Amino acid sequence: MRYFAIPALGLLAAAGAHAAGDPTVVIAGQRVSLANAIAAQEKADNIVSVVSSDGIGGLPDKNAAEALARLPGVAVQRDQGEGRYVTVRGLGPDLNAVTINGALVPSPEAGTRAVALDVLPAGLIRTLEVSKTLTPDQDANSLGGTVEVKTLSAFDLPGALLTVGAGASHDTNTGQNSPNANLLWAQRFAGGKLGVAAGLSGERRKFGSDNVETGGAWSGDRLEGFELREYLPVRERYAAALNLDWRPDAASSYALRGFVSRFSDDEVRDRLTVGNLENDDLAEGETGEARVERRLRQRKYTQEIRSLTASADRRLAGWRLHAEASASRATDDAPESVNDARFRGSFDGIGFTNTMAPRLVAPAAVFDPASYNLNAITLQQSYAEDRARALRLDLTRELDDGLAIKFGAKASRRDKDNDTNQWTYDSSSATSANFWGPGTRSMSGFVGKHQLDYAFGPIGTALDPAAIRARVAGLPRAGAQQAAESALDDFSVSEDIDAAYVQGTLARGAWSLLAGVRAERTRFKALGRQIAITEDEEGEETQAITPRRAGRSYTDWLPTLQARYDIDRATSMRAAWSNSVVRANFSQLAPGVSLDSATEATIGNPDLAPLKSRNLDLGIERVLGNDGTMSAYVFHKDIRNFTYATNLAGSGQWADYTTATSYANGDSARVKGIELAWQQPLRMLPAPFNGLLVGMNAAFTRSRAAIDSFDEDAGTRTGRTIRMPGQSNRMANAMIGYEHGPLSTRLAVNYKSPYLLELGENVLDAGADRIVDAQTQLDFSLAWQLGRRWQLTFEASNLNNEKYYVYQGVKQHNVQYEQYGRTYKVGLKASLF
């Protein structure tokens, strides 16, 4: 029996008959994961960090974002307890790019470039690579790093493969159980020239979270309002990958790679809101009269990403030719939802305790449905689509004495569209007694039978979404549509980028050098709406909606110089000087304008300049045996045209306005830091401790960005310095694993220090900044091999029950406090051949 260590998905997979006829078992454990990642990092011309598929399969990571959080300098931003976005070297999700098999992944969400990586299940991914420095033949559209997702090819394996797996997870916050399943198949045909690899993955997860938030409604230490929220989402994640490879001879290779991922979130958000206080605000322990609302949001959105890449590689008379065509499409479809249904009542004796996680103080009547009457129902529908197409051609010629030259061109086309429609039925605008139609307006007629299971005290009886939809179903739509809200967020944006590059590499003795330049020509067009609201002498409002267009072109030149020096066979030094460019977010560039009054406006800015970064990197790394490594890197990024929200009032055409919210380019921003990493199997220890594996990494980062805004009190523009949103000063991972015989287990901890989430309404007030508190999460995984073909797995996420906490200015002032509980998962994998 022969054994091969390969980057297969999971900890073990059995291959089919070897060419010699004997059975072949493919072993892929944690040591193999380390070795494969190290080999990929060593081979790269630039500075990369890699997670192999074995590392993904060996950790309780539900998706690509959570797997990436194990890498040095990479942090994950979570949504409802799941990893969603990644920050690389202190730079937020909008400043990083994601590709699948070489094709740009567009963003399903309307206003952003950030790709929510929770739509990519970990089970179908072969490797995740983060390029922290870019070479001229790569797109220059990332300031922090480019995440490359690669799916499995049949030529990655020594033989045929068929594995199936099924499992179930348990959410301790709700007591819900959820199923998951996956399948992976790979085989070669036509005498080994045709390779086919396919994978399927599916999960339906029912869970919940308990949340209490103020939204930053603080006036000193006094609170103006807060909300108690219970979330009960059901998330479904399905994905499929199909890779076809044709290699007719040693000089030719053709590939077709397809990937589709479908992610849906069906959420019921039941909440109790306290506001409109008698004395405007309350101190902790005080009570008074307040307006209390029971509110419901029920919506389902579905995000889908499709990617198709066709490529050809040929050797022709000393040249290597690579041609590639790709098309990607991302959509975010939210059919008509109950965006907000409100039932209102007024009560005395309302107060709160605990400023970090406010608990409601209230009389018993607050929890009686009969105390509330229907006030308003808002419906909303939205659809966003992001399409990217690209053609590229690369030519490489290897010359004598270790010299090679490479040049090429790429044409990229991207189109982003968003459409939103909103309707509101509000009692205050009712002109007749039967505005709401027949039936009671008491909340008693809109509740179910169960009490909400909320961790921070009682809320009351759960609202029934079906009853709310039934009430509004027969009401007329014509007079209810919110024209301004429906038109302001509608936009169409197109970006056409034509790029060309040339680069040369030289390998001589201990030195390896890469130098080159990339030029990118960008043509930008956008269409939005301007909404002007005017009021006549009788107080009647009139809305005028007109189209607003914008467009421009510009060229960026992006030189690169990278070097590697091998001190010995195991130790090398790397240095890099590179340049990159990232365009502003679509919501910032969209030319929408809302003139709410003669003194208030909200303005998009299609004239925003792209963010440009000059990057310096220097590091040393040493390979320890075959599957261990240690490294240290320092980096510095000088960023121009940093984009931020600001108030343009008091300047230019907005001189007579008190509030003109828009976006502007800052003069400069800087990010610098150091990354340290070490991972190694401890084979030198006596048995049984020689089965231990350890790993740890840490990143220490600092950033500064200069912003300014109109200061209404001073009557002039004033500036201040902030740190980059999403940047944590400290990030760290630690792991201890053990492999011996049929057992493979791992305990991992992930930490990141506080970071700036967003600026407050007054961007000049540091006390209004929204800060995400430090987070530490502990995860555990165990796999037990049951003979050659079966494997039992157990995973536990968030063992320490870490919370998500956002505060305003000082830690005692809650913005959002949310808890999710622990998740346990068991699974069984079978290797059929």
C-alpha positions in Angstrom: 0.0 0.0 0.0 1.4 3.4 -1.0 0.7 6.7 0.9 0.8 10.2 -0.6 0.5 13.5 1.2 -1.5 15.9 -0.9 -3.6 19.1 -0.4 -6.9 17.3 -0.5 -10.0 18.7 1.2 -10.4 17.3 4.7 -8.0 15.2 6.8 -8.2 12.0 4.8 -9.3 10.9 1.3 -8.9 7.5 -0.4 -7.8 7.5 -4.0 -8.6 4.8 -6.5 -6.4 2.1 -7.9 -2.8 3.2 -8.6 -1.4 2.6 -12.0 0.4 -0.4 -10.6 -2.9 -1.9 -9.4 -2.4 -1.6 -5.7 -4.8 0.4 -3.4 -3.6 3.9 -2.7 -4.7 5.8 0.4 -4.1 9.6 0.4 -3.3 11.0 3.8 -3.7 14.7 4.3 -3.3 15.9 7.9 -2.2 19.0 9.7 1.5 18.5 8.9 0.7 18.2 5.2 -1.3 21.4 5.5 1.8 23.2 6.9 4.1 21.8 4.2 1.8 22.7 1.3 1.4 26.3 2.6 5.1 26.7 3.1 5.9 25.4 -0.4 3.4 27.8 -2.0 4.8 30.8 0.0 8.4 29.9 -0.9 7.7 29.5 -4.6 6.0 32.9 -5.0 7.8 35.8 -6.5 6.0 38.1 -4.1 5.1 38.1 -0.4 2.1 35.8 0.1 0.4 34.0 3.0 -1.4 30.7 2.3 -4.0 28.4 3.9 -4.1 25.0 2.3 -7.3 23.0 2.1 -6.1 20.7 4.8 -5.8 23.7 7.2 -9.4 24.7 6.3 -10.8 21.3 6.8 -8.9 20.9 10.1 -10.4 23.9 11.8 -14.1 24.7 12.6 -14.2 27.3 9.9 -17.6 27.6 8.2 -16.4 29.8 5.4 -13.5 31.4 3.7 -13.4 34.5 5.9 -12.9 32.5 9.1 -10.2 30.4 7.5 -8.3 33.5 6.4 -8.4 34.9 10.0 -5.7 32.3 10.9 -3.1 34.1 8.8 -0.7 36.8 10.1 -1.9 40.3 9.5 -5.5 39.2 8.6 -8.5 39.9 10.8 -12.1 38.9 10.3 -15.2 41.1 10.8 -18.2 39.0 12.0 -21.9 39.2 11.4 -24.3 37.3 13.6 -21.3 35.4 15.0 -20.0 34.3 11.5 -16.9 35.6 9.8 -18.0 37.8 6.9 -15.3 40.4 5.8 -11.5 40.3 6.1 -9.1 43.2 7.0 -5.6 42.8 5.7 -2.7 44.7 7.4 -5.1 47.2 8.9 -6.9 48.0 5.7 -10.7 47.3 5.6 -12.7 45.0 3.3 -13.3 47.7 0.6 -9.6 48.1 0.1 -8.9 44.4 -0.7 -9.7 42.3 -3.7 -11.0 38.8 -4.1 -10.6 36.4 -7.1 -11.8 32.9 -7.8 -9.5 30.9 -10.1 -8.2 34.2 -11.4 -11.5 35.9 -12.0 -12.4 39.0 -10.0 -15.2 38.4 -7.6 -17.7 41.3 -7.8 -19.6 42.3 -4.6 -23.3 41.3 -4.3 -24.1 44.2 -2.0 -25.2 47.5 -3.6 -22.8 50.2 -2.4 -19.6 48.4 -1.6 -16.6 46.7 -3.3 -16.1 44.4 -0.3 -16.9 40.8 -0.9 -18.6 39.0 2.0 -16.6 35.8 2.1 -19.3 34.0 4.1 -20.9 33.2 0.7 -17.9 30.9 0.0 -18.1 27.6 2.0 -14.7 26.4 3.2 -15.4 22.8 2.1 -15.0 23.5 -1.7 -11.7 25.5 -1.5 -8.4 24.0 -2.3 -6.2 26.9 -1.2 -6.6 30.5 -0.1 -3.7 32.8 -0.9 -3.3 36.4 0.3 -0.9 38.4 -1.9 0.4 41.2 0.3 2.7 42.6 -2.4 1.6 42.7 -6.0 3.6 42.0 -9.2 2.9 43.9 -12.4 1.1 41.0 -14.0 -1.5 41.2 -11.2 -4.4 43.6 -10.9 -3.4 46.6 -8.8 -6.8 46.9 -7.1 -5.9 46.1 -3.5 -4.1 48.2 -0.8 -4.1 45.5 1.9 -4.0 42.3 0.0 -5.6 40.3 -2.8 -7.3 37.1 -1.7 -7.1 34.3 -4.3 -9.5 31.4 -4.0 -8.5 28.3 -5.8 -10.8 25.2 -6.2 -9.6 21.6 -6.7 -8.3 20.3 -10.0 -8.1 16.6 -10.8 -4.4 17.1 -11.6 -3.8 18.0 -7.9 -4.3 14.4 -7.1 -2.4 11.2 -7.9 -5.5 9.2 -8.6 -9.3 9.2 -8.5 -11.2 10.6 -5.5 -14.8 10.4 -4.2 -15.6 11.6 -0.7 -19.0 12.4 0.8 -19.7 13.9 4.2 -22.7 14.8 6.3 -23.1 16.4 9.7 -25.2 18.5 12.0 -24.5 21.5 14.2 -26.1 22.6 17.4 -26.6 26.3 18.4 -26.6 26.7 22.2 -28.3 30.2 22.0 -31.5 28.8 20.5 -31.2 25.0 21.0 -31.6 24.6 17.2 -30.0 21.8 15.1 -28.9 22.3 11.5 -27.8 19.9 8.8 -24.9 20.1 6.4 -23.5 17.9 3.6 -20.7 17.9 1.0 -19.4 15.8 -1.9 -16.1 15.9 -3.8 -15.2 13.9 -6.9 -12.1 14.0 -9.1 -10.9 11.6 -11.8 -8.9 11.6 -15.0 -9.9 10.2 -18.3 -8.5 9.8 -21.9 -5.3 8.2 -20.7 -4.8 10.8 -18.0 -5.1 13.8 -20.3 -8.6 14.9 -19.3 -9.2 15.8 -15.6 -12.6 16.4 -14.1 -13.1 17.7 -10.6 -16.5 18.6 -9.1 -17.8 19.5 -5.6 -21.1 20.2 -3.9 -21.7 21.7 -0.5 -24.8 22.6 1.4 -25.8 23.9 4.8 -29.0 25.1 6.4 -28.2 26.8 9.7 -30.9 27.9 12.2 -29.5 30.0 15.0 -30.1 33.2 16.9 -28.5 36.2 18.7 -29.6 38.5 21.5 -28.8 42.2 21.0 -29.1 45.4 22.9 -28.1 48.7 21.3 -28.3 52.4 21.7 -27.0 53.4 18.3 -24.8 55.9 20.1 -27.7 58.0 21.5 -25.7 59.4 24.3 -25.6 62.9 25.7 -22.8 62.8 28.1 -23.7 60.0 30.5 -27.4 60.3 29.8 -29.1 58.1 27.3 -31.8 59.3 24.8 -33.0 55.8 23.8 -32.2 52.1 23.3 -33.4 48.9 21.7 -33.7 45.3 22.8 -33.5 43.0 19.7 -33.9 39.3 19.2 -32.6 37.9 15.9 -33.8 34.5 14.6 -32.2 34.0 11.2 -32.1 30.9 9.0 -29.1 30.9 6.7 -28.7 28.6 3.8 -25.4 28.2 1.9 -25.1 26.1 -1.2 -22.1 26.0 -3.6 -20.9 24.0 -6.5 -17.6 23.9 -8.4 -16.7 22.2 -11.7 -13.1 22.2 -13.1 -12.2 20.7 -16.4 -8.5 20.3 -17.5 -7.3 19.1 -20.8 -3.5 18.4 -21.1 -2.9 16.7 -24.5 0.9 17.1 -24.3 3.7 18.6 -22.3 3.5 21.9 -24.2 -0.3 22.5 -23.9 -2.8 22.9 -21.2 -6.5 24.1 -21.3 -8.8 24.7 -18.4 -12.4 25.6 -17.8 -13.3 26.5 -14.2 -16.8 27.2 -12.9 -18.0 28.2 -9.5 -21.4 29.2 -8.1 -22.3 30.0 -4.6 -25.8 30.8 -3.3 -26.3 32.3 0.2 -29.7 33.3 1.7 -30.5 34.9 5.0 -34.1 34.7 6.2 -34.4 36.8 9.3 -37.0 37.8 11.8 -36.0 40.7 14.0 -38.3 41.3 16.9 -37.5 44.3 19.0 -38.6 46.7 21.7 -37.6 50.4 21.3 -37.5 53.1 23.9 -37.4 56.7 22.8 -39.0 60.2 22.8 -38.3 60.5 26.5 -40.2 63.1 28.6 -37.0 64.9 29.6 -35.1 64.0 26.4 -32.7 61.6 28.1 -32.2 59.5 31.2 -29.4 58.7 33.6 -28.9 55.2 34.7 -31.4 54.4 37.5 -33.8 57.2 36.6 -37.3 56.6 35.4 -39.7 58.7 33.5 -42.4 58.8 30.8 -41.3 57.5 27.4 -42.7 56.2 24.1 -42.2 52.5 23.7 -42.6 50.7 20.4 -42.7 47.0 19.5 -41.2 46.6 16.0 -40.7 43.8 13.6 -38.5 43.3 10.6 -39.0 40.2 8.4 -36.9 39.9 5.3 -35.1 37.4 3.1 -32.2 38.3 0.8 -30.3 35.9 -1.5 -26.8 36.6 -2.6 -25.4 34.7 -5.5 -21.9 34.6 -7.0 -21.1 33.0 -10.4 -17.7 32.7 -11.9 -16.5 31.1 -15.1 -12.9 31.2 -16.3 -11.4 29.7 -19.5 -7.7 29.6 -20.0 -5.1 28.2 -22.4 -1.3 27.7 -21.9 1.0 26.9 -24.7 4.7 26.7 -25.3 5.7 28.1 -28.7 9.3 28.4 -29.9 10.7 29.4 -26.6 7.7 31.5 -25.5 5.1 30.6 -23.0 1.6 32.0 -23.8 -1.2 32.3 -21.4 -4.7 33.5 -22.6 -7.6 33.8 -20.3 -11.2 34.9 -20.5 -13.4 35.3 -17.4 -16.9 36.4 -16.5 -18.3 36.9 -13.0 -21.7 38.0 -11.7 -22.9 38.8 -8.2 -26.5 39.6 -7.2 -28.3 40.6 -4.1 -32.0 40.0 -4.4 -34.3 41.1 -1.5 -38.0 40.6 -2.5 -40.7 42.7 -0.9 -40.0 42.6 2.9 -41.5 44.0 6.0 -38.8 46.5 6.5 -40.4 47.9 9.7 -43.8 47.4 11.4 -44.4 49.6 14.4 -46.8 49.4 17.3 -46.7 52.3 19.7 -47.6 53.0 23.3 -46.7 55.5 26.0 -45.7 54.5 29.6 -44.4 56.0 32.8 -41.8 54.4 35.0 -39.4 53.7 32.1 -35.7 53.5 32.8 -32.5 51.4 32.4 -29.6 49.9 34.3 -26.1 48.9 33.0 -24.7 51.4 30.4 -22.7 48.7 28.5 -25.7 46.3 28.0 -28.8 48.3 29.0 -31.5 46.4 30.8 -35.0 47.7 30.6 -36.8 49.0 33.8 -40.6 49.1 33.0 -44.0 48.4 34.5 -45.8 45.1 33.5 -48.1 46.9 31.0 -45.1 47.3 28.7 -45.2 43.6 28.0 -49.0 43.5 27.4 -49.9 43.5 23.6 -53.1 45.3 24.4 -51.0 48.4 25.4 -49.9 49.0 21.8 -51.6 50.2 18.6 -50.5 49.9 15.0 -48.6 53.0 13.9 -46.8 52.3 10.7 -45.7 49.6 8.2 -42.9 50.1 5.7 -42.3 47.6 2.9 -39.1 47.5 0.9 -37.8 45.7 -2.2 -34.2 45.9 -3.6 -32.0 44.3 -6.2 -28.3 44.8 -6.9 -26.2 43.4 -9.6 -22.4 43.5 -10.2 -21.0 42.1 -13.4 -17.3 41.8 -14.3 -15.7 40.5 -17.5 -12.1 40.3 -18.5 -9.7 39.2 -21.3 -6.0 38.9 -20.8 -3.0 37.7 -22.7 0.5 37.1 -21.2 3.7 36.2 -23.0 6.9 34.9 -21.2 10.3 34.3 -22.6 13.1 32.7 -20.6 16.5 33.9 -21.7 20.0 32.8 -20.7 21.6 33.3 -17.3 18.4 33.1 -15.3 16.8 36.1 -17.0 13.1 36.1 -18.0 10.9 38.7 -19.5 7.1 38.8 -19.3 4.6 41.2 -20.7 0.9 41.3 -21.4 -2.4 43.2 -21.5 -5.8 42.9 -19.9 -9.2 44.5 -20.6 -11.7 44.6 -17.8 -15.3 45.7 -17.8 -17.4 46.1 -14.7 -21.1 47.3 -14.3 -22.9 47.9 -11.0 -26.6 48.6 -10.7 -28.9 49.0 -7.8 -32.7 49.5 -7.6 -34.7 50.1 -4.4 -38.4 50.6 -3.9 -40.1 51.5 -0.6 -43.7 52.0 0.5 -44.8 53.4 3.9 -48.3 53.2 5.5 -48.3 55.6 8.4 -51.2 56.4 10.7 -50.2 60.1 10.9 -50.9 60.4 7.1 -54.2 58.6 7.3 -57.1 60.7 6.0 -60.0 58.4 7.0 -60.9 56.1 9.8 -60.7 53.0 7.6 -57.1 53.8 6.4 -55.9 50.4 7.8 -58.9 48.5 6.5 -61.2 46.3 8.7 -59.9 44.7 11.8 -58.3 45.7 15.1 -55.3 48.0 15.3 -54.4 46.7 18.8 -51.2 44.7 18.8 -53.1 41.8 20.4 -54.3 40.9 16.9 -50.8 40.7 15.5 -49.0 38.4 17.9 -48.3 34.7 18.0 -48.5 32.4 21.0 -45.0 32.3 22.4 -43.0 34.7 24.5 -39.7 35.9 23.1 -36.7 34.0 24.6 -34.5 37.0 25.1 -31.4 36.8 27.2 -31.5 40.3 28.7 -34.9 40.3 30.2 -38.5 40.1 28.9 -39.7 41.8 25.7 -43.1 40.3 25.4 -45.1 38.1 23.0 -43.5 37.5 19.5 -45.1 39.5 16.6 -46.5 37.4 13.7 -45.1 38.5 10.3 -48.0 36.8 8.5 -50.6 38.8 10.3 -48.7 42.1 9.5 -48.4 41.2 5.8 -52.1 40.2 5.7 -53.1 43.7 7.0 -51.1 45.6 4.4 -51.8 43.2 1.5 -55.0 44.9 0.4 -53.9 48.6 0.9 -53.3 50.7 -2.2 -49.7 51.2 -3.3 -50.0 54.4 -5.4 -50.0 56.9 -2.6 -47.7 54.9 -0.3 -44.5 54.8 -2.4 -41.7 56.9 -1.0 -40.4 58.5 -4.1 -37.2 60.0 -2.6 -36.2 56.9 -0.7 -36.9 54.8 -3.8 -34.9 57.0 -6.2 -32.0 58.2 -4.1 -30.2 54.8 -3.8 -30.8 53.9 -7.5 -27.7 54.1 -9.6 -25.8 52.6 -12.5 -22.0 52.7 -12.6 -19.6 51.3 -15.2 -15.8 51.0 -14.9 -13.7 50.1 -18.0 -10.1 49.3 -17.2 -7.5 48.6 -19.8 -4.1 47.6 -18.5 -0.7 46.7 -19.9 2.5 45.7 -18.1 6.0 44.5 -18.6 8.2 42.8 -16.0 11.6 41.1 -15.9 13.0 38.5 -13.4 16.6 37.7 -12.8 17.8 34.7 -10.8 21.5 34.7 -10.2 23.3 33.0 -7.4 21.5 33.7 -4.1 19.6 36.7 -5.6 16.2 36.8 -7.3 15.0 40.1 -8.6 11.7 41.2 -10.2 11.1 44.6 -11.7 8.4 46.1 -13.9 5.6 48.6 -14.4 1.9 48.3 -14.9 -0.3 51.0 -16.5 -4.1 51.1 -16.0 -6.4 53.4 -18.0 -9.8 53.8 -16.3 -13.0 55.1 -17.9 -15.8 55.8 -15.4 -19.5 56.6 -16.0 -22.3 56.9 -13.5 -26.0 57.7 -13.5 -27.9 58.7 -10.4 -30.9 60.8 -9.3 -31.3 64.3 -7.7 -34.3 64.7 -5.4 -35.3 68.2 -4.4 -37.9 68.7 -1.8 -39.7 72.0 -1.6 -42.5 73.3 0.6 -45.2 75.8 -0.4 -46.8 78.4 1.9 -49.4 76.0 3.0 -46.8 73.4 4.1 -47.4 71.0 1.2 -44.2 69.3 0.0 -43.3 68.8 -3.6 -40.6 66.4 -4.8 -38.7 66.9 -8.1 -36.6 64.0 -9.3 -34.1 64.5 -12.1 -31.3 62.3 -13.5 -27.7 63.2 -12.8 -24.8 61.9 -14.8 -21.0 61.9 -14.3 -18.0 60.5 -16.0 -14.2 60.9 -16.3 -11.0 59.1 -17.4 -7.5 58.8 -15.8 -4.3 56.7 -16.1 -2.2 55.2 -13.3 1.4 54.2 -13.6 2.4 51.5 -11.0 6.1 50.5 -10.8 7.3 47.5 -8.8 10.7 46.3 -7.6 11.0 43.1 -5.5 14.0 41.2 -4.4 14.9 37.9 -2.6 18.2 36.9 -1.2 18.8 33.3 0.0 21.1 33.5 3.0 21.3 29.7 3.0 19.1 26.8 1.8 16.6 27.4 4.5 16.7 31.2 5.1 15.8 34.0 2.8 15.3 37.7 3.0 12.6 39.6 0.9 12.2 43.3 0.1 9.5 44.9 -2.1 8.6 48.4 -3.3 5.2 48.4 -5.0 2.3 50.7 -5.9 -1.4 50.0 -5.9 -4.7 51.8 -6.6 -8.3 51.2 -5.3 -11.3 53.1 -6.6 -13.8 54.5 -4.1 -17.0 52.6 -3.1 -19.9 52.7 -5.5 -22.2 54.3 -2.9 -19.7 57.1 -2.5 -19.2 57.5 -6.3 -22.9 57.3 -7.2 -24.0 60.8 -8.2 -27.2 60.9 -6.2 -28.2 64.1 -4.5 -31.0 64.7 -1.9 -31.9 68.3 -1.2 -33.9 67.7 1.9 -34.4 71.4 2.6 -32.9 74.8 1.9 -30.2 74.0 4.5 -29.8 70.2 4.4 -28.4 68.0 1.7 -26.9 64.5 1.1 -24.5 64.4 -1.9 -22.7 61.6 -3.7 -19.3 62.4 -5.1 -18.5 60.9 -8.5 -15.3 63.1 -8.7 -13.6 61.2 -5.9 -10.0 60.4 -6.8 -8.9 56.7 -6.4 -6.9 55.8 -3.4 -3.2 55.2 -4.2 -0.6 53.5 -2.1 3.1 53.3 -2.1 4.2 50.2 -0.3 7.5 49.1 1.3 8.0 45.6 2.7 11.1 43.9 4.2 11.2 40.5 5.9 13.1 37.4 6.7 11.8 33.8 6.8 13.3 30.4 7.6 12.0 27.0 6.8 12.2 24.5 9.7 12.5 21.0 8.3 9.8 20.3 5.7 6.7 21.6 7.4 7.8 24.3 9.8 8.6 28.0 9.3 9.3 31.2 11.1 9.2 34.7 9.7 9.2 38.4 10.5 8.1 41.2 8.1 7.8 45.0 8.5 5.7 47.1 6.1 4.9 50.7 5.5 2.0 52.1 3.3 1.7 55.7 2.3 -1.8 56.3 1.1 -3.1 59.3 -0.9 -6.7 60.3 -1.4 -8.0 58.5 1.6 -11.9 58.6 1.3 -14.1 59.6 4.3 -17.5 61.1 5.0 -17.6 64.8 5.7 -19.8 67.9 5.9 -19.4 70.3 3.0 -21.6 73.0 4.6 -20.1 76.4 4.6 -18.1 75.9 1.4 -18.7 76.3 -2.3 -22.2 75.9 -3.5 -23.1 74.6 0.0 -22.1 77.9 1.7 -25.6 78.6 2.9 -26.2 75.0 4.2 -25.9 73.9 7.8 -25.5 70.2 6.8 -24.2 68.9 3.5 -23.2 65.3 4.0 -20.8 64.0 1.3 -17.5 62.2 0.8 -14.0 63.7 0.3 -10.4 62.7 -0.3 -8.0 63.2 2.5 -4.5 64.4 1.8 -2.7 61.4 3.3 -2.9 58.3 5.4 -0.2 55.9 6.7 -0.2 52.3 7.8 2.9 50.6 9.2 3.4 47.4 11.1 5.3 44.2 11.8 4.1 40.6 11.3 5.7 37.7 13.2 4.9 34.0 12.6 6.1 30.6 13.8 4.7 27.1 13.2 6.3 23.7 13.6 5.7 20.1 14.4 7.6 19.1 17.5 9.1 15.8 16.2 12.2 16.3 18.3 10.2 15.6 21.5 10.0 12.0 22.9 6.9 10.0 22.2 4.0 10.5 22.6 4.7 14.3 22.6 6.4 14.1 19.1 2.8 14.3 17.7 2.4 17.9 18.9 2.1 20.8 16.4 2.3 24.4 17.5 1.8 27.6 15.6 1.4 31.3 16.5 1.5 34.6 14.7 1.0 38.2 15.6 0.7 41.5 13.8 1.3 44.9 15.4 0.0 47.8 13.3 -0.4 51.5 13.5 -2.2 53.9 11.1 -3.0 57.6 10.8 -5.3 59.5 8.4 -6.0 63.2 8.2 -9.7 64.3 7.8 -11.5 67.6 7.9 -15.1 68.9 8.0 -17.1 72.0 8.4 -17.3 73.1 12.1 -20.6 74.8 12.6 -19.5 76.4 15.9 -16.3 77.8 14.5 -17.8 78.6 11.1 -14.8 77.1 9.3 -13.4 73.8 8.2 -11.4 72.0 10.9 -9.4 68.8 10.8 -8.2 66.0 13.0 -6.3 62.7 12.8 -7.9 59.3 13.0 -6.8 55.7 12.6 -7.9 53.8 9.5 -11.4 52.1 10.0 -11.0 48.4 10.6 -7.4 48.6 11.8 -6.6 46.8 15.1 -3.3 47.7 16.7 -2.7 44.0 17.7 -3.9 40.8 16.1 -2.7 37.3 17.1 -3.4 33.6 16.5 -2.2 30.6 18.6 -2.7 26.9 17.8 -1.7 23.7 19.4 -2.5 20.4 17.6 -1.8 16.8 18.0 -1.6 13.9 15.4 -0.9 10.3 16.2 -2.4 7.3 14.6 -6.1 7.8 13.8 -6.3 11.0 16.0 -5.9 14.5 14.8 -7.0 17.4 17.0 -6.5 21.1 17.3 -7.2 24.0 19.7 -7.0 27.5 18.2 -7.4 31.0 19.6 -7.9 34.2 17.5 -7.5 37.7 19.0 -7.8 41.3 17.7 -7.6 44.5 19.7 -10.2 47.3 19.4 -10.7 49.0 16.1 -12.6 52.0 14.6 -15.8 50.9 13.0 -17.1 54.2 11.8 -17.1 57.9 12.6 -20.0 59.5 14.3 -22.4 62.0 12.8 -20.0 64.8 13.7 -16.8 63.4 12.2 -14.7 66.0 14.2 -15.9 64.7 17.5 -13.6 61.9 18.7 -16.1 61.1 21.4 -18.6 60.1 18.8 -16.4 57.5 17.1 -17.8 53.9 17.1 -15.2 51.5 18.4 -15.4 47.7 18.2 -14.1 46.2 21.5 -11.3 43.6 21.6 -12.4 40.1 20.6 -10.9 36.7 21.5 -12.4 33.5 20.1 -11.5 29.9 21.0 -12.2 27.0 18.6 -11.6 23.3 18.8 -11.6 20.5 16.3 -11.1 16.7 16.5 -11.0 14.0 13.8 -10.8 10.2 14.4 -10.0 7.8 11.5 -12.3 4.8 11.5 -10.4 2.4 9.3 -9.4 3.3 5.7 -12.7 4.9 4.5 -14.4 6.5 7.4 -13.7 9.5 9.5 -15.6 11.0 12.5 -15.2 14.8 13.2 -16.2 17.1 16.0 -15.9 20.9 16.0 -16.7 23.5 18.6 -16.8 27.2 17.7 -16.7 30.2 20.1 -16.0 28.0 23.2 -15.4 31.0 25.3 -18.8 32.6 24.3 -17.2 35.8 23.1 -19.5 38.8 22.6 -19.6 41.5 20.0 -19.5 44.9 21.6 -19.3 48.4 20.0 -19.0 51.5 22.1 -19.1 55.2 21.5 -16.0 57.2 22.6 -15.7 55.5 26.0 -16.2 51.8 26.8 -19.1 52.5 29.2 -21.3 53.9 26.4 -23.0 51.1 24.5 -23.6 51.3 20.7 -24.2 47.6 20.3 -23.9 44.5 22.5 -24.6 41.1 21.0 -24.1 37.5 22.1 -24.3 34.3 20.0 -23.4 31.4 22.3 -21.4 28.3 21.2 -21.8 26.1 18.2 -21.1 22.4 18.2 -20.8 20.3 15.0 -20.4 16.5 14.4 -19.8 15.0 11.0 -19.0 11.8 9.2 -16.9 11.5 6.1 -16.7 8.6 3.8 -14.1 7.9 1.1 -15.8 5.8 -1.5 -12.9 5.4 -3.8 
